[in-house]
Amino acid sequence: MNATTLLLGIFFSFLATAVPTALWTRLIWWCDRYEREPLPLLTAAFLWGAIPAVALAVFAEGILGVPFAGLGNELVGDVISSSGIAPVVEELAKGAALALIMLLWPGEFDDVLDGILYGALIGFGFGMTENVFYFLGALDQGGWGNWGFVVFLRSVLFGLNHAFFTAFTGAGLGYARMAKGRFGRRTVPLIGLAAAILAHAIHNLGASLTSAEPGALLVSLFSDGGGVLLVAVMIGLALRQERGWVRTELQAVVGRLLTAQEYDRLLTAGGRARQLAEARRRGGWRAVRAASQWQDKMTELAFALHRARVRGADDQLARQVSRLESSLAVARQQAGGPGVEAAAQSG
C-alpha cells in the first residue's frame, strides 16, 4: 500500500465508521427523554470504549491467545480466539467503565435506561476504533473493493453489535440500582454481563465460520438482529417505567414544589417541549437552559423518591432528596414564581 492509498484509506475509513456512529449515538441519546445524562460523562464513556478499552483488549487477547496460535488447524485457533477469548476480554474491558460510572457517579446512574445508554456509548466508541483497523486491513489485503465490502458488513449490517453487547451489561447494572433484594443487586448484573459475552461469542462464531461455510454469517445476522430488538424492547419498557415513577412520585409534591400544570407537562415529552418553548419565548436560550435544568432536577427527585420507597432511604439518598428539594424551593423563592418559570427567570 503506497502513501497516497494509506492516507486516503485512513480518511475514508474514519469517515465510514464515524458517520454511522454519530447517527446511532444521536438516536440512543434521544431515547433518554426524562433526565439527560451529563455530556462530559457521556463523552468519557464513549472515549473509554474508543481508547482504553481497545488497548486493554488488544493487550489481553494477545497474551491469552498465545497458547492457541500454534494449533495445526487455523480455523480452530481462530474460533477459540474470537469466540472464546475476545468476547470475555472485550466485554470486561468495556464493562469496567460502567462499574466506574456507577461507583463514582451514582447520582447519574439511575436505572436500566441509563445503563443501556452508557453501555451503548462505550460500545459505539469501541466499535468505531476497531472498525478503522479492520477497514485498513481490508484495503491492504484486497484493495478498495474488499474495503467497501467490509465497510458494508461492519458499519451497516453489524453496525450496532458492540453497542448492544455492552448495553446488556449496562442494563444489568441499571437494574441493580433500583432492585430491593440481593438477587437483583448482585446476580442480575452478572446475568447482564453473561448475556453480553454470550451475544458477542455467537456473533464472532458465525463470523469465524464464514470462511469455511458462508451461510454461517446468518448466525451472526440473526443473533445480532435479535439482540438489537431485545435492547429496543428494554428501552421501551424502561421509558414507560420512568414515566410511571415521575407520575407517582411527583404527584405527592404538587402544590409544594410544582404546580398541577407543570406536573401534567412533566409526564410527556410533548409537554416538556412546550415548557421549553414557552421558556424560550419568555427569556431566550438562557431561560430554555434553566427550564431544562429544572426538568432534570424534578425527574432526578422522582427517581430518588422511588429508590427511597423501594429500597429504603439511606443517609446518602436522604441527603440527595433534601438537596434536590432545597434547590427547587430556592429557585421558586428567588424568582417569586412557579417552578419552571422560576427556574427560567433565575437561570
Secondary structure, 3 states (H helix, E strand, C coil): CCHHHHHHHHHHHHHHHHHHHHHHHHHHHHCCCCCCCCHHHHHHHHHHHHCHHHHHHHHHHHHHCHHHHCCCCHHHHHHHHHHHHHHHHHHHHHHHHHHHHHHHCHHHCCCHHHHHHHHHHHHHHHHHHHHHHHHHHHHHHHHHHHHHHHHHHHHHHCCCHHHHHHHHHHHHHHHHHHCCCHHHHHHHHHHHHHHHHHHHHHHHHHHHHCCCCHHHHHHHHHHHHHHHHHHHHHHHHHHHHHHHHHHHHHHCCECCCECHHHHHHHCCHHHHHHHHHHHHHHHHHHHHHHHHHHHHHHHHHHHHHHHHHHHCCCHHHHHHHHHHHHHHHHHHHHHCCCHHHHHHHHC
